[in-house]
């Protein structure tokens, strides 16, 4: 007893609130690919990822950059003729890869998401400048320089916050979150 | 005077302060009041859904419960916040187990989600609750055929909510016509601006921004109008980086739709936050006043 779940079953189980058609219904028509603004940058297109999941190619799927390059624009989900929430599936893959610590090295997305969530759990509000130094260096000096210029221009227009904003009732807020994630918080 | 609970979201606090100011001013001119949601918290953006769905819904539910306490419908001007708040509201209404689980957490902050409130995008307040015809009647300073690329972006329309037209919506163009602007053909109006990829995958996001700017320029738009702070920042603040990356020469002002609306309602540009753009809008706007 207790057969191991297939990768497809694992991913399906992660689609907690999804009301879409199961991804097993995919007919490989590639409508998702034609609507996707990021497909050209992905190792494997959304259509291919669905096929790879069905073929239980767990390692190859998790090692791809595809799901971390999804911009969550939901064009695929809106246009899929079978009604599959492809963008929701990409979210599920992100969660799975963070949960298992099995995403490709060198991507900024996983690190950014972790840091962002930790920040919100602490203060209740987003303050992006505190996140910037950790990841901008990864793009190299040219982008860094461009971003410093952008930041200075924002500052001169009064559009860059100097201090982090936080909610007033931080303590009850943290107690609330602790009731959802009781031990240790987010990885 | 109709009143809404107003969820500005983290972007509107500073980087998109002109969206905040112009939304409040334009609605006041139309006899609608926005009352900032008491002690609101971040909607979780996309990052929270990358970590844990229930945690993400809890964050949104706290805001929904506060709005319910104030007995007001909740308005979000940012399309990302709107999408998160809207769908959490829907999921919790339909899923009693999820609601019970999250209400246990909300108790720690003395709150409860009943599922009585509605979530609106700021654009919906204008085009559905007030109505394009009513706005047309209130225009005192029509925009004289200003050529506008009306950019819908993603999350106001997608994921699909109920029977609405997500393939070929026209409400933004109609609103622009009502204030005397001329919406230009803008084929990628429903395409993505790159969203948070601007942080996590810069190269891809800049390419997406480039496609949008290219189309707006081809169609001789004088201004690109947005309904979301993330779109505004990507399209405008990263325009110079697009130019550096691709050797292009874009110089297109990107304004919030509420700023154009405010001008048409006779509100002074300064009170609408005009002047805080990287690409100044004043030169094109001056010709129409």
Interface residues (C-beta under 8 A of the other chain):
Chain A: X16 X17 X37 X38 X41 X68 X69 X71 X72 X73 X74 X75 X77 X78 X85 X87 X91 X94 X95 X98 X107 X108 X109 X110 X112 X113 X114 X116 X117 X120 X124 X125 X126 X127 X135 X139 X143 X146 X149 X150 X153 X154 X157 X158 X159 X160 X161 X165 X167 X168 X169 X172 X173 X175 X176 X177 X178 X179 X180 X181 X186
Chain B: X10 X13 X14 X15 X16 X17 X39 X40 X41 X42 X44 X45 X46 X47 X48 X49 X50 X51 X52 X53 X54 X55 X57 X58 X59 X62 X87 X91 X95 X98 X102 X104 X105 X106 X107 X108 X109 X110 X154 X155 X157 X158 X159 X160 X166 X190 X191 X192 X194 X195 X196 X197 X199 X200 X201 X202 X203 X204 X205 X207 X208 X211 X237 X238 X240 X241 X244 X276 X277 X278
